[in-house]
Amino acid sequence: MSAAAKLAAMKAQLAELERLAEEERRQEEERKKAEEEARKKAEEEARRKAEEEKRRAEEEEKRKAEEERRRTEEARRTEEERRRTAELASQAIPQKRKSAHPDLEHEEDEEDEAQGEEAEVLHKPSLGRTCRFRDGPRTSSCTECQRRAAPCLGAKGLPAPMQARVDKKSGESPQRKRVKKSAPIVVEDDDEPATPTKKSKGKGKEVGSEKRSTEKGRGAGAAAGVAESGGEGSGRVRLGREEKEWSVDPEPEKLSDRELLQHVLVEGQKTRLGMSRLLHHLEEEGELRAEWALADSKVMRQAVRKEMGKWAEEELRPLIRAEIHSVLAEFFATPAEQEEGDGQEEEGQEGEGEGGEGGEEGAPAE
């Protein structure tokens, strides 16, 4: 193959490569353009939806405001119509005139009812209306304001038959016995009045202090009961018979139930006070014995400490001195003296051994 053919083949390959690169670049540009158009279209769609939502919300707000304004206008118109109707009714039906006599009031009610027959359509019960039979606002107890069955009877609002029954009963029933407010209520076996008087009010503090003192020191006067004091206070009873007790009463079976209960209460009180006094004495004795034991133990400890000091001073001091002296002599002695001392100790031990054997031999001879 000649050089010209090879050059032509290479040029053809280069041209093909350039064509392929140009085609690929053109496809890439088309793809980018398509993506850009799709993005713009999506943005436009989103903007259009947002505007649509905003417009819809504004229309909803306008509609609600229009409805609210229409309801307000209707309420105002209704209130004006109600006020106009009330004014017409008040002009057509005059108010009741005040009268001091009940018969005249009843006659005036009949006249008002006769005059108001033509305006019955306008007389409808509603809040805020005034009663045409009484000088005041309408109440739930006024029968005329609720229905036109019977004339209004006043504040109580009872029908005529029921009011007649009430009047009949009140006339037939006897008058109640009224007691003065200042009169105290007297209870049997009770010296103190139920309601405090002016004299007793000033002595309230003294009575309270006396009660507290009697509650604290019941033991002294409880054996003789409260009969000695001549009266009875809070939580105290008085004997049925003066200067007599259950234990010395000759005929207890002839006593009444009240006297028996009084005697039983007094005896129980005496027993309780005696037991409390005994418990108090036992507690005091226990405390005193504890103090005595503590004092005795202190004295014993002091005596033992003193005797131990004396014994240590007399007996232990020479022994301690001798032991210290021997230890110091052994520590400061020379080697020769130590050998002599050891020899003396061995001779002494041998002498002690021989003496012991001789003693043992001489013992049977004796």
C-alpha positions as CSV (number, residue, x, y, z in Angstrom):
1,M,0.0,0.0,0.0
2,S,1.5,3.3,-1.0
3,A,2.0,6.4,1.2
4,A,-0.8,8.3,-0.6
5,A,-3.3,5.6,0.1
6,K,-2.3,5.6,3.8
7,L,-2.6,9.4,4.0
8,A,-6.0,9.3,2.4
9,A,-7.2,6.6,4.9
10,M,-6.0,8.7,7.9
11,K,-7.7,11.8,6.6
12,A,-10.9,9.8,6.2
13,Q,-10.6,8.5,9.8
14,L,-10.0,12.0,11.1
15,A,-13.1,13.3,9.3
16,E,-15.2,10.5,10.7
17,L,-14.0,11.3,14.2
18,E,-14.7,15.0,13.8
19,R,-18.2,14.1,12.5
20,L,-18.9,11.9,15.5
21,A,-17.6,14.5,18.0
22,E,-19.8,17.1,16.3
23,E,-22.8,14.8,16.5
24,E,-22.2,14.1,20.2
25,R,-21.8,17.9,20.9
26,R,-25.1,18.6,19.1
27,Q,-27.0,15.9,21.1
28,E,-25.6,17.3,24.4
29,E,-26.8,20.8,23.5
30,E,-30.2,19.5,22.6
31,R,-30.4,17.5,25.9
32,K,-29.4,20.6,27.9
33,K,-32.0,22.7,26.1
34,A,-34.7,20.1,26.8
35,E,-33.8,20.1,30.5
36,E,-33.9,23.9,30.7
37,E,-37.3,24.0,29.1
38,A,-38.6,21.3,31.5
39,R,-37.3,23.3,34.5
40,K,-38.9,26.5,33.3
41,K,-42.2,24.8,32.7
42,A,-42.1,23.3,36.2
43,E,-41.4,26.7,37.8
44,E,-44.2,28.3,35.8
45,E,-46.6,25.6,36.9
46,A,-45.6,26.0,40.6
47,R,-45.9,29.8,40.4
48,R,-49.3,29.4,38.7
49,K,-50.5,27.0,41.5
50,A,-49.3,29.4,44.3
51,E,-51.1,32.3,42.7
52,E,-54.2,30.2,42.4
53,E,-54.0,29.3,46.1
54,K,-53.5,32.9,47.1
55,R,-56.4,34.0,45.0
56,R,-58.6,31.3,46.5
57,A,-57.6,32.2,50.1
58,E,-58.4,35.9,49.4
59,E,-61.8,35.0,48.0
60,E,-62.5,32.8,51.1
61,E,-61.6,35.7,53.4
62,K,-63.8,38.1,51.5
63,R,-66.7,35.6,51.7
64,K,-66.3,35.1,55.4
65,A,-66.1,38.9,56.0
66,E,-69.2,39.3,53.9
67,E,-71.1,36.6,55.9
68,E,-70.0,38.2,59.2
69,R,-71.2,41.6,58.1
70,R,-74.5,40.1,56.9
71,R,-75.0,38.3,60.2
72,T,-74.2,41.5,62.1
73,E,-76.6,43.5,60.0
74,E,-79.3,40.8,60.5
75,A,-78.7,40.9,64.3
76,R,-78.9,44.7,64.4
77,R,-82.1,44.6,62.3
78,T,-83.6,42.0,64.6
79,E,-82.7,44.0,67.7
80,E,-84.3,47.1,66.2
81,E,-87.5,45.2,65.4
82,R,-87.6,43.8,68.9
83,R,-87.0,47.2,70.4
84,R,-89.7,48.7,68.2
85,T,-92.1,45.9,69.2
86,A,-91.4,46.5,72.8
87,E,-92.0,50.3,72.4
88,L,-95.3,49.6,70.7
89,A,-96.3,47.2,73.4
90,S,-95.4,49.6,76.2
91,Q,-97.4,52.3,74.4
92,A,-100.4,50.1,73.9
93,I,-100.3,48.6,77.5
94,P,-99.8,51.2,80.3
95,Q,-97.8,50.2,83.4
96,K,-99.5,49.3,86.6
97,R,-100.2,52.2,89.0
98,K,-98.9,51.7,92.6
99,S,-101.6,51.3,95.2
100,A,-101.3,50.7,99.0
101,H,-104.5,48.6,99.3
102,P,-104.5,45.0,97.9
103,D,-108.2,45.3,96.7
104,L,-107.5,48.4,94.7
105,E,-104.4,46.6,93.2
106,H,-106.7,43.7,92.2
107,E,-109.2,46.1,90.6
108,E,-106.4,47.9,88.7
109,D,-105.2,44.5,87.5
110,E,-108.6,43.7,86.1
111,E,-108.9,47.1,84.4
112,D,-105.4,46.6,82.9
113,E,-106.3,43.1,81.6
114,A,-109.5,44.4,80.1
115,Q,-107.7,47.2,78.3
116,G,-104.9,45.0,77.1
117,E,-107.1,42.3,75.4
118,E,-106.5,44.0,72.0
119,A,-102.7,44.1,72.5
120,E,-102.4,40.5,73.5
121,V,-100.6,39.6,70.4
122,L,-97.8,42.1,71.3
123,H,-97.5,40.7,74.9
124,K,-95.0,38.0,74.4
125,P,-92.6,37.0,77.2
126,S,-89.0,37.9,76.5
127,L,-85.9,38.8,78.5
128,G,-85.8,42.4,79.7
129,R,-89.6,42.9,79.6
130,T,-91.3,44.7,82.4
131,C,-94.3,43.1,84.1
132,R,-97.6,44.9,83.4
133,F,-99.1,44.0,86.8
134,R,-96.1,44.8,89.0
135,D,-93.7,47.8,89.0
136,G,-90.5,46.0,88.1
137,P,-88.9,43.6,85.7
138,R,-90.3,40.3,84.7
139,T,-89.5,37.4,87.0
140,S,-89.9,33.6,86.7
141,S,-92.3,33.6,89.6
142,C,-94.7,35.9,87.9
143,T,-97.4,33.7,86.4
144,E,-98.9,36.5,84.2
145,C,-95.6,37.2,82.5
146,Q,-95.3,33.5,81.6
147,R,-98.8,32.7,80.6
148,R,-102.2,34.5,80.7
149,A,-104.0,31.9,82.7
150,A,-104.5,33.9,85.9
151,P,-103.6,37.4,87.1
152,C,-100.2,38.0,88.7
153,L,-100.3,37.4,92.4
154,G,-97.2,39.3,93.5
155,A,-93.7,38.3,94.3
156,K,-94.5,34.7,95.4
157,G,-96.5,34.0,92.2
158,L,-98.9,31.4,93.7
159,P,-102.1,30.5,91.8
160,A,-105.4,31.6,93.4
161,P,-106.4,28.1,94.8
162,M,-103.0,27.5,96.3
163,Q,-102.9,31.0,97.8
164,A,-106.4,30.4,99.3
165,R,-105.2,27.1,100.9
166,V,-102.1,28.8,102.4
167,D,-104.3,31.7,103.8
168,K,-106.7,29.1,105.3
169,K,-104.0,27.1,107.0
170,S,-102.3,30.2,108.4
171,G,-105.6,31.4,109.8
172,E,-106.5,28.0,111.4
173,S,-103.1,27.3,112.9
174,P,-102.7,28.6,116.5
175,Q,-100.1,31.3,117.1
176,R,-96.7,30.1,118.0
177,K,-95.4,30.8,121.4
178,R,-92.7,33.4,120.9
179,V,-89.8,33.6,123.4
180,K,-87.8,36.7,124.0
181,K,-84.4,36.6,122.5
182,S,-82.7,37.7,125.7
183,A,-84.3,34.9,127.8
184,P,-81.6,32.1,128.3
185,I,-82.4,28.5,127.7
186,V,-82.2,26.7,131.1
187,V,-81.2,23.1,131.1
188,E,-81.7,20.8,134.1
189,D,-78.6,20.4,136.4
190,D,-76.8,23.2,134.5
191,D,-75.8,26.3,136.4
192,E,-74.4,28.1,133.4
193,P,-76.8,29.7,131.0
194,A,-76.8,28.6,127.3
195,T,-76.4,32.2,126.1
196,P,-73.8,34.4,127.8
197,T,-75.1,37.5,129.4
198,K,-73.4,40.8,129.8
199,K,-72.1,39.9,133.2
200,S,-70.8,36.6,132.2
201,K,-69.1,38.0,129.1
202,G,-66.6,40.0,131.2
203,K,-65.7,36.9,133.2
204,G,-65.1,34.7,130.2
205,K,-61.3,34.7,130.6
206,E,-61.6,34.0,134.4
207,V,-63.9,31.1,133.7
208,G,-61.5,29.7,131.1
209,S,-58.6,29.9,133.5
210,E,-60.6,28.3,136.3
211,K,-61.5,25.4,133.9
212,R,-57.9,24.9,133.0
213,S,-56.8,25.0,136.6
214,T,-59.5,22.5,137.6
215,E,-58.5,20.2,134.7
216,K,-54.8,20.3,135.7
217,G,-55.4,19.7,139.4
218,R,-58.4,17.4,139.5
219,G,-56.6,14.9,141.8
220,A,-57.0,17.1,144.9
221,G,-60.7,17.6,144.9
222,A,-61.8,14.5,143.0
223,A,-62.0,12.2,146.0
224,A,-64.8,14.2,147.5
225,G,-66.4,14.7,144.1
226,V,-67.7,18.0,142.8
227,A,-70.4,18.1,145.4
228,E,-68.1,20.2,147.6
229,S,-67.9,23.0,145.1
230,G,-71.7,23.2,144.8
231,G,-71.6,23.5,141.0
232,E,-70.4,21.5,138.0
233,G,-68.0,22.6,135.3
234,S,-66.9,21.3,131.9
235,G,-66.7,17.5,132.0
236,R,-67.6,17.2,135.7
237,V,-70.6,15.7,137.4
238,R,-72.3,16.3,140.7
239,L,-73.4,13.7,143.1
240,G,-77.1,13.0,143.3
241,R,-77.0,13.3,147.1
242,E,-74.9,15.9,148.8
243,E,-72.0,14.6,151.0
244,K,-72.7,10.9,150.0
245,E,-70.7,8.5,147.9
246,W,-71.3,5.2,146.3
247,S,-69.2,3.3,148.9
248,V,-71.0,4.7,151.9
249,D,-74.5,4.9,150.5
250,P,-76.7,2.7,152.8
251,E,-79.4,1.8,150.1
252,P,-77.9,2.1,146.6
253,E,-80.8,0.1,145.1
254,K,-83.2,2.8,145.9
255,L,-81.4,5.4,143.8
256,S,-82.7,6.4,140.4
257,D,-81.0,5.6,137.2
258,R,-79.7,9.2,137.0
259,E,-78.2,9.0,140.5
260,L,-76.7,5.6,139.7
261,L,-75.0,6.9,136.6
262,Q,-73.7,9.9,138.5
263,H,-72.3,7.6,141.2
264,V,-70.7,5.4,138.6
265,L,-69.2,8.4,136.8
266,V,-67.8,9.8,140.0
267,E,-66.3,6.4,141.1
268,G,-64.7,6.0,137.6
269,Q,-63.3,9.5,137.8
270,K,-61.8,8.8,141.3
271,T,-60.3,5.5,140.1
272,R,-58.8,7.2,137.0
273,L,-57.3,10.0,139.1
274,G,-55.9,7.5,141.6
275,M,-54.3,5.5,138.8
276,S,-52.8,8.6,137.2
277,R,-51.4,9.7,140.6
278,L,-49.9,6.2,141.2
279,L,-48.4,6.3,137.7
280,H,-46.9,9.7,138.5
281,H,-45.4,8.5,141.7
282,L,-43.9,5.5,140.0
283,E,-42.4,7.6,137.3
284,E,-40.9,10.0,139.9
285,E,-39.5,7.0,141.9
286,G,-37.9,5.5,138.7
287,E,-36.3,8.9,137.9
288,L,-35.0,9.2,141.5
289,R,-33.6,5.6,141.5
290,A,-31.8,6.3,138.2
291,E,-30.3,9.4,139.7
292,W,-29.2,7.5,142.8
293,A,-27.6,4.7,140.7
294,L,-25.8,7.3,138.6
295,A,-24.4,9.0,141.7
296,D,-23.4,5.7,143.3
297,S,-21.6,4.6,140.1
298,K,-19.7,7.9,140.0
299,V,-18.6,7.4,143.7
300,M,-17.5,3.8,143.0
301,R,-15.5,4.8,139.9
302,Q,-13.7,7.5,141.9
303,A,-12.9,5.1,144.8
304,V,-11.6,2.4,142.4
305,R,-9.5,4.9,140.5
306,K,-8.0,6.3,143.8
307,E,-7.2,2.8,145.2
308,M,-5.6,1.6,141.9
309,G,-3.4,4.7,141.9
310,K,-2.3,4.0,145.5
311,W,-1.5,0.3,144.7
312,A,0.4,1.2,141.5
313,E,2.4,3.8,143.5
314,E,3.3,1.4,146.3
315,E,3.7,-2.0,144.5
316,L,4.5,-1.4,140.9
317,R,7.0,1.4,141.2
318,P,9.8,-0.7,142.8
319,L,9.3,-3.6,140.4
320,I,9.4,-1.2,137.4
321,R,12.6,0.5,138.7
322,A,14.4,-2.8,139.3
323,E,13.4,-4.0,135.8
324,I,14.7,-0.8,134.2
325,H,17.9,-0.9,136.2
326,S,18.7,-4.5,135.1
327,V,18.0,-3.7,131.5
328,L,20.3,-0.7,131.6
329,A,23.0,-2.7,133.4
330,E,22.9,-5.4,130.7
331,F,23.1,-2.8,128.0
332,F,26.0,-0.9,129.3
333,A,28.1,-3.9,130.7
334,T,31.5,-4.9,129.1
335,P,32.0,-8.4,127.4
336,A,34.1,-9.6,130.3
337,E,31.6,-8.6,132.8
338,Q,28.9,-10.3,130.7
339,E,30.9,-13.6,130.7
340,E,31.4,-13.4,134.4
341,G,27.8,-12.7,134.8
342,D,26.9,-15.7,132.6
343,G,29.3,-17.9,134.6
344,Q,27.8,-16.8,137.9
345,E,24.3,-17.4,136.5
346,E,25.3,-21.0,135.4
347,E,26.9,-21.7,138.8
348,G,23.9,-20.4,140.5
349,Q,21.7,-22.6,138.3
350,E,23.9,-25.7,139.0
351,G,23.8,-24.9,142.7
352,E,20.1,-24.6,142.6
353,G,20.0,-28.0,140.8
354,E,22.2,-29.8,143.4
355,G,20.4,-28.2,146.2
356,G,17.2,-29.5,144.6
357,E,18.5,-33.0,144.3
358,G,19.8,-33.0,147.9
359,G,16.5,-31.9,149.0
360,E,14.9,-34.6,147.1
361,E,17.2,-37.2,148.6
362,G,16.8,-35.9,152.1
363,A,13.2,-35.9,152.0
364,P,12.6,-39.6,152.3
365,A,15.2,-39.9,155.1
366,E,13.1,-37.7,157.2
